[in-house]
Amino acid sequence: MGKTVVPDLVGVESTGLVLPYGWVPFAFSEGLSCVYPLSSGYRGFGYIDLTGQWVIQPQFQTAECFRNGLAAIQQDFNSKWGYIDKEGEMVIPPRFDNTIAFSEGLAVVCIDGYCGFINRKGRIVIPCQYRSMSGFFGGLANVEYVPDKWGYINKQGQLVIVMPSSCRWAQSFSPDGLALTHDGYINTQGKVVINRVTLHRLGYNFQPFFEGLACFKDDSEWGFINKKGEMVIEPQFQELTTFKEGLAPVKRGWWGYINQSGETVVPVQFKTAGVFSEGVAWVSKDGLHSFLIKHP
């Protein structure tokens, strides 16, 4: 599979895997990368390993990355969602209108406009009664339990954090133990640790914390804050994504990677660049051929 010629690189090494023209890959998760092979006669999404070999042949209209050993898939447009295992076997039959990947052994599923949770056997363990919700992190999941009322439930389905009526929205907790809400960032006790006033002084469009830092945008560029709400990397990037495995992709005309001190680790040289996951990241120099690089 793929081309044998790897483009010249600066400050980083390739694994040697280059995908054919137009193939769209997603970050590796649990040893597999979900790939959509455009312009190659294949039908739909499939999964490859680190050698580029198909482990699950392209066959799905829509597919998500593996989490907790299972991946959500949709066979055709307008069909229901189900879950496959790493053998490509359908282990949870398609019966859901929408899904979110498994996290901490449970996955969000939606039926007739309401959402709940299933376990890895496909059994509904928290009834589909919420209008909106996200996955569990640190044993907590955000829910809109009545219209415009937000809070967080535990794995028993108990509402353990009730957000004030002024809180218009609340996102899920990140692995860092903080959640972004209308009122600012809260901890797992529901206490606001970085308030909205502090955030507004810095900029807008704040994102969840990963590896101790959260990205935000000022009038035109992106930077990072720490868990104290302090700016640690000034806005200077056209685009970026979150830190993972100690590095974040950032764009200054072209894409490169920085560390948590804001220092350039991989110089700008890519037209597209993904986050590092399991020691590798997908990048492209021409926007048409993706190839894997190793964590420096």
Residue pairs with C-beta under 8 A, 6 or more apart in sequence:
1 19
1 20
1 48
1 52
1 53
1 54
2 17
2 18
2 19
2 20
2 52
2 291
3 18
3 19
3 20
3 289
4 18
5 18
6 14
6 16
6 18
6 291
7 285
7 286
7 291
9 269
9 293
10 266
10 267
10 269
11 265
11 266
11 267
11 296
12 257
12 266
12 293
12 294
12 296
13 293
13 294
13 296
14 291
14 292
14 293
14 294
15 50
15 280
15 291
15 292
15 293
15 294
16 292
17 50
17 51
17 52
17 291
17 292
18 289
18 290
18 291
19 25
19 35
19 52
19 289
19 290
19 291
20 37
20 39
20 40
20 289
21 39
21 288
21 289
22 37
22 38
22 39
22 40
22 288
23 35
23 36
23 37
23 38
23 40
23 290
24 35
24 36
24 37
24 38
24 290
25 33
25 34
25 35
25 36
25 48
25 274
25 282
25 290
26 33
26 34
26 35
26 65
26 274
26 282
27 33
27 65
27 274
27 275
27 277
27 281
27 282
28 50
28 277
28 278
28 280
29 65
29 66
29 67
29 277
29 278
30 65
30 66
30 67
30 69
30 86
31 49
31 50
31 66
31 86
31 278
32 47
32 48
32 49
32 55
32 56
32 65
32 66
32 86
33 47
33 48
33 49
33 282
34 45
34 46
34 47
34 63
34 64
34 65
34 71
35 45
35 46
35 47
35 48
35 58
36 44
36 45
36 58
37 46
37 58
42 57
42 58
43 58
43 59
44 58
44 59
44 60
44 61
44 63
45 58
45 59
45 60
45 61
45 62
45 63
45 73
46 54
46 56
46 57
46 58
46 59
46 60
46 63
47 54
47 55
47 56
47 63
47 66
47 71
47 88
48 54
48 55
49 55
50 280
50 292
55 86
55 88
56 84
56 86
56 87
56 88
57 88
59 75
60 73
60 74
60 75
61 74
61 75
61 76
61 77
61 79
62 73
62 74
63 71
63 72
63 73
63 74
64 71
64 72
64 73
64 99
64 101
65 71
65 101
66 86
67 101
67 102
67 103
67 107
68 102
68 103
68 104
68 105
68 107
68 120
69 85
69 86
69 102
69 120
70 83
70 84
70 85
70 91
70 92
70 102
70 107
70 120
71 83
71 84
71 101
72 81
72 82
72 83
72 99
72 100
72 101
72 107
73 81
73 82
73 83
73 84
73 94
74 80
74 81
74 94
75 82
75 94
79 94
80 94
80 95
80 96
80 97
81 94
81 95
81 96
81 97
81 98
81 99
81 109
82 90
82 92
82 93
82 94
82 95
82 96
83 90
83 91
83 92
83 99
83 107
83 122
84 90
84 91
85 91
91 122
92 118
92 121
92 122
93 122
95 111
96 109
96 110
96 111
97 110
97 111
97 112
97 113
98 109
98 110
98 115
99 107
99 108
99 109
99 110
100 107
100 108
100 109
100 134
100 135
101 107
101 135
102 120
102 135
103 135
103 136
103 137
104 135
104 136
104 137
104 139
104 155
105 119
105 120
106 117
106 118
106 119
106 125
106 126
106 135
106 136
106 155
107 117
107 118
107 135
108 115
108 116
108 117
108 133
108 134
108 135
108 141
109 115
109 116
109 117
109 118
109 124
109 128
110 128
111 128
112 128
113 131
114 128
114 129
114 130
114 131
115 128
115 129
115 130
115 131
115 132
115 133
116 124
116 125
116 126
116 127
116 128
116 129
116 130
117 124
117 125
117 126
117 136
117 141
118 124
118 125
119 125
125 157
126 153
126 155
126 157
127 157
130 143
130 144
130 145
131 144
131 147
132 143
132 144
133 141
133 142
133 143
133 144
134 141
134 142
134 171
134 172
135 141
135 172
136 155
137 172
137 173
137 174
137 175
138 173
138 175
138 177
138 188
139 154
139 155
140 152
140 153
140 154
140 160
140 161
140 173
140 179
140 188
141 152
141 153
141 172
142 150
142 151
142 152
142 170
142 171
142 172
142 173
142 179
143 150
143 151
143 152
143 153
143 159
144 150
145 151
145 159
148 168
149 163
149 165
150 163
150 167
150 168
150 169
150 170
150 181
151 159
151 160
151 161
151 162
151 163
151 170
152 159
152 160
152 161
152 170
152 173
152 179
152 190
153 159
153 160
154 160
161 186
161 189
161 190
162 190
163 170
163 181
163 183
163 190
164 183
166 182
166 183
167 181
167 182
167 183
168 182
169 181
169 182
170 179
170 180
170 181
170 182
170 186
171 179
171 180
171 181
171 208
172 179
172 208
173 179
173 188
174 208
174 209
174 210
175 210
176 208
176 209
176 210
176 211
176 212
176 227
177 187
177 188
178 185
178 186
178 187
178 193
178 208
178 209
178 214
178 227
179 185
179 186
179 208
180 206
180 207
180 208
180 214
182 196
183 192
183 195
183 196
184 192
184 193
184 194
184 195
184 196
184 198
184 199
185 192
185 193
185 194
185 209
185 214
185 227
185 229
186 192
186 193
187 193
193 227
194 225
194 227
194 228
194 229
198 229
199 206
199 216
199 229
202 216
202 218
202 225
202 229
202 231
203 216
203 217
203 218
203 219
203 223
203 235
204 216
204 217
204 218
205 216
205 217
206 214
206 215
206 216
206 225
207 214
207 215
207 216
207 242
208 214
208 242
209 227
210 242
210 243
210 244
211 242
211 243
211 244
211 246
211 260
212 226
212 227
212 243
212 260
213 224
213 225
213 226
213 232
213 233
213 242
213 243
213 248
213 260
214 224
214 225
214 242
215 222
215 223
215 224
215 240
215 241
215 242
215 248
216 222
216 223
216 224
216 225
216 235
217 223
217 235
218 235
220 235
221 235
221 236
221 237
221 238
222 235
222 236
222 237
222 238
222 239
222 240
222 250
223 231
223 233
223 234
223 235
223 236
223 237
224 231
224 232
224 233
224 248
224 262
225 231
225 232
226 232
232 260
232 262
233 258
233 261
233 262
234 262
236 252
237 250
237 251
237 252
238 251
238 252
238 253
239 250
239 251
240 248
240 249
240 250
240 251
241 248
241 249
241 274
241 275
242 248
242 275
243 260
244 275
244 276
244 277
245 275
245 276
245 277
245 279
245 295
246 259
246 260
246 276
247 257
247 258
247 259
247 265
247 266
247 275
247 276
247 295
247 296
248 257
248 258
248 275
249 255
249 256
249 257
249 273
249 274
249 275
249 281
250 256
250 257
250 258
250 268
251 268
251 273
252 268
253 268
254 268
254 269
254 270
254 271
255 268
255 269
255 270
255 271
255 272
255 273
255 283
256 264
256 265
256 266
256 267
256 268
256 269
256 270
256 273
257 264
257 265
257 266
257 273
257 276
257 296
258 264
258 265
259 265
265 296
266 293
266 296
269 285
270 283
270 284
270 285
271 284
271 285
271 286
271 287
272 282
272 283
272 284
272 287
272 290
273 281
273 282
273 283
273 284
274 281
274 282
274 283
275 281
276 295
279 294
279 295
280 292
280 293
280 294
280 295
281 292
281 293
281 295
282 290
282 291
282 292
283 290
283 291
283 292
283 293
284 290
284 291
